Amino acid sequence: NILGAVKPNTKLLLLCSPNNPTANSFDFDLVEKLIKQFQGIVVIDEAYIDFSEEESWCSKLSNYRNLIVTQTLSKAYGLAGIRLGMCFASPNIVALLNRIKPPYNINSLTQSKALEALTESSNVKEQVAVLIRERETLSKGLIELDFIQKVYPSQANFLLVKVDDALVRYKQLVDGGIVVRNRSREVGCENCLRITVGTPEENEMLLKTLKTLP
């Protein structure tokens, strides 16, 4: 379907995998087909890759000169405040980007914080492992509730949940002091809430609150 929508002047395809708000990853073979057949640049946004069981597309960069992979320190590393992302691509693409980027696009404080976080990445991996376990526990708890129709598989730090009436459930949770995202306006996500996986205590409070809803 994506290749069918490509026009003669289409220069770039952007894929978010794992996706937001669905939390799933695109099929490897289908993405590879896009990269091979599309004549332009394919960008894969891997903002949530640290929470995924799938291998990063960075491992395939040497195979495809038209592939760009982007990642961020905003999610698993918890550094959204420094607004730092990363781009991985072939030497030719990187050289071109270096020609057009501002000469001082990352300040020294941001660089220092990023290097510190990357040096201590073992701590992040431990935290991610805890989150993945909590994601599974939360998913099992949610699907037991009568008004929840489906909990979609997740490769991210959140769950997409289909409920009977998203607006009603959203307001009930907000009234209870719990903020989730109503994604009903997204195509294919009618009556869906996006729930971020919290700490064990937060997840327990969420399930307890949901069980009291009429």
C-alpha positions as CSV (number, residue, x, y, z in Angstrom):
1,N,0.0,0.0,0.0
2,I,2.9,2.4,0.8
3,L,4.6,1.7,-2.5
4,G,1.3,2.1,-4.3
5,A,1.0,5.6,-2.8
6,V,4.4,6.7,-4.0
7,K,4.4,9.4,-6.7
8,P,7.1,10.3,-9.2
9,N,8.2,13.3,-7.0
10,T,8.2,11.3,-3.7
11,K,11.7,11.6,-2.2
12,L,11.4,10.1,1.3
13,L,9.4,7.5,3.2
14,L,9.2,7.9,7.0
15,L,8.3,4.9,9.2
16,C,7.9,4.9,13.0
17,S,8.8,1.4,14.3
18,P,7.9,0.6,17.0
19,N,5.0,2.8,16.2
20,N,3.2,5.4,18.2
21,P,0.4,5.0,19.2
22,T,0.0,1.3,18.2
23,A,3.2,0.2,19.9
24,N,3.9,-2.5,17.4
25,S,6.8,-2.9,15.0
26,F,6.6,-3.2,11.2
27,D,7.2,-6.6,9.7
28,F,10.9,-6.9,8.8
29,D,10.4,-8.4,5.4
30,L,7.9,-5.7,4.4
31,V,10.2,-2.9,5.5
32,E,13.1,-4.5,3.7
33,K,11.0,-4.7,0.5
34,L,10.3,-0.9,0.9
35,I,14.0,-0.1,1.3
36,K,14.9,-2.2,-1.8
37,Q,12.2,-1.0,-4.1
38,F,11.8,2.6,-3.2
39,Q,14.1,4.9,-5.2
40,G,14.4,7.5,-2.5
41,I,15.4,7.7,1.2
42,V,13.7,5.5,3.8
43,V,13.8,6.9,7.4
44,I,13.0,4.6,10.3
45,D,12.2,6.3,13.5
46,E,13.3,4.0,16.4
47,A,12.4,6.3,19.3
48,Y,11.0,3.2,21.2
49,I,13.6,0.6,20.1
50,D,15.0,0.1,23.6
51,F,11.7,-1.4,24.7
52,S,11.5,-3.7,21.7
53,E,12.5,-7.3,21.2
54,E,13.2,-6.5,17.6
55,E,16.7,-5.8,16.3
56,S,17.5,-2.2,15.4
57,W,17.8,-1.4,11.7
58,C,21.2,0.1,12.5
59,S,22.5,-3.4,12.0
60,K,21.5,-3.2,8.3
61,L,22.9,0.2,7.4
62,S,25.9,-1.3,5.6
63,N,23.5,-3.1,3.3
64,Y,21.4,-0.1,2.3
65,R,22.7,3.2,1.2
66,N,19.2,4.8,1.2
67,L,18.4,3.9,4.8
68,I,18.4,6.4,7.7
69,V,17.7,5.3,11.3
70,T,16.9,7.9,14.0
71,Q,16.9,7.3,17.8
72,T,16.5,9.5,20.8
73,L,17.6,9.8,24.5
74,S,14.1,11.0,25.4
75,K,12.4,7.6,26.1
76,A,14.4,4.8,27.7
77,Y,17.1,7.2,28.9
78,G,14.6,9.7,30.4
79,L,16.4,12.7,29.0
80,A,13.6,14.4,27.1
81,G,14.6,17.7,28.6
82,I,17.9,17.8,26.6
83,R,16.1,17.3,23.3
84,L,18.8,15.1,21.8
85,G,18.3,12.7,19.0
86,M,20.7,10.6,16.8
87,C,20.9,9.8,13.2
88,F,22.6,6.8,11.7
89,A,23.2,6.4,7.9
90,S,25.7,5.7,5.2
91,P,28.8,7.8,5.1
92,N,27.5,9.6,2.0
93,I,24.3,10.7,3.7
94,V,26.1,11.7,6.9
95,A,28.5,13.8,4.9
96,L,25.6,15.6,3.2
97,L,23.9,16.2,6.6
98,N,27.1,17.6,8.0
99,R,27.3,20.1,5.2
100,I,23.8,21.6,6.0
101,K,23.6,21.3,9.8
102,P,24.4,24.3,12.0
103,P,28.1,24.3,13.1
104,Y,27.2,24.3,16.9
105,N,23.9,22.4,16.9
106,I,24.6,20.6,20.3
107,N,25.7,22.6,23.3
108,S,28.4,21.3,25.6
109,L,26.1,20.7,28.5
110,T,23.9,18.5,26.4
111,Q,26.9,16.6,25.1
112,S,28.2,16.1,28.6
113,K,24.8,14.7,29.9
114,A,24.4,12.5,26.8
115,L,27.9,11.0,27.2
116,E,27.2,10.4,30.9
117,A,24.0,8.5,30.1
118,L,25.5,6.4,27.4
119,T,28.5,5.5,29.6
120,E,26.1,4.2,32.2
121,S,23.8,2.4,29.8
122,S,23.8,-0.7,32.0
123,N,21.5,1.1,34.4
124,V,19.1,1.9,31.6
125,K,19.0,-1.7,30.5
126,E,18.1,-2.8,34.0
127,Q,15.3,-0.2,34.1
128,V,14.0,-1.2,30.7
129,A,13.9,-4.9,31.8
130,V,11.8,-3.9,34.8
131,L,9.5,-1.9,32.5
132,I,9.0,-4.8,30.1
133,R,8.1,-7.1,33.0
134,E,5.6,-4.5,34.2
135,R,4.2,-4.1,30.7
136,E,3.4,-7.8,30.6
137,T,1.8,-7.7,34.1
138,L,-0.2,-4.6,33.3
139,S,-1.4,-6.1,30.0
140,K,-2.6,-9.3,31.7
141,G,-4.4,-7.2,34.3
142,L,-6.2,-5.0,31.8
143,I,-7.5,-7.7,29.6
144,E,-9.4,-9.2,32.6
145,L,-11.6,-6.1,32.8
146,D,-15.0,-6.4,31.2
147,F,-15.1,-3.0,29.4
148,I,-11.6,-3.6,27.9
149,Q,-12.1,-5.2,24.5
150,K,-8.5,-5.7,23.5
151,V,-4.9,-5.0,24.6
152,Y,-2.7,-4.7,21.6
153,P,0.8,-6.3,21.6
154,S,3.4,-3.8,22.6
155,Q,7.1,-3.2,21.7
156,A,7.1,0.2,23.4
157,N,6.8,1.7,26.9
158,F,3.0,2.0,26.6
159,L,0.0,-0.1,25.7
160,L,-2.8,0.7,23.3
161,V,-6.1,-0.5,24.7
162,K,-9.5,-0.7,23.0
163,V,-12.4,0.0,25.4
164,D,-16.1,0.2,25.1
165,D,-16.2,4.1,25.2
166,A,-12.8,5.8,25.2
167,L,-14.2,9.3,26.0
168,V,-16.1,8.1,29.1
169,R,-13.2,6.0,30.4
170,Y,-10.8,8.8,29.8
171,K,-12.8,11.2,31.8
172,Q,-13.3,8.7,34.6
173,L,-9.6,8.2,34.9
174,V,-8.8,11.9,34.8
175,D,-11.3,12.4,37.6
176,G,-9.5,9.8,39.5
177,G,-6.2,11.6,39.1
178,I,-4.8,9.3,36.3
179,V,-3.9,10.8,33.0
180,V,-3.9,8.6,29.9
181,R,-4.2,9.5,26.2
182,N,-7.4,9.2,24.2
183,R,-6.3,8.2,20.7
184,S,-9.8,7.7,19.2
185,R,-9.2,10.3,16.6
186,E,-6.3,8.3,15.1
187,V,-7.2,6.3,12.0
188,G,-7.9,2.7,13.1
189,C,-7.7,3.6,16.8
190,E,-11.4,4.2,17.5
191,N,-12.2,3.9,21.2
192,C,-8.5,3.4,22.1
193,L,-6.6,4.7,25.0
194,R,-2.8,4.8,25.2
195,I,-1.6,3.9,28.7
196,T,2.0,4.5,29.6
197,V,3.6,1.7,31.7
198,G,4.5,3.1,35.1
199,T,6.2,1.9,38.3
200,P,4.7,-1.3,39.9
201,E,2.9,1.0,42.4
202,E,1.5,3.2,39.7
203,N,0.3,0.2,37.6
204,E,-1.3,-1.3,40.7
205,M,-3.1,1.9,41.4
206,L,-4.3,2.1,37.8
207,L,-5.7,-1.4,37.8
208,K,-7.4,-0.8,41.2
209,T,-9.0,2.4,39.9
210,L,-10.2,0.7,36.7
211,K,-11.8,-2.1,38.7
212,T,-14.0,0.4,40.5
213,L,-15.4,2.0,37.3
214,P,-19.0,1.3,36.6
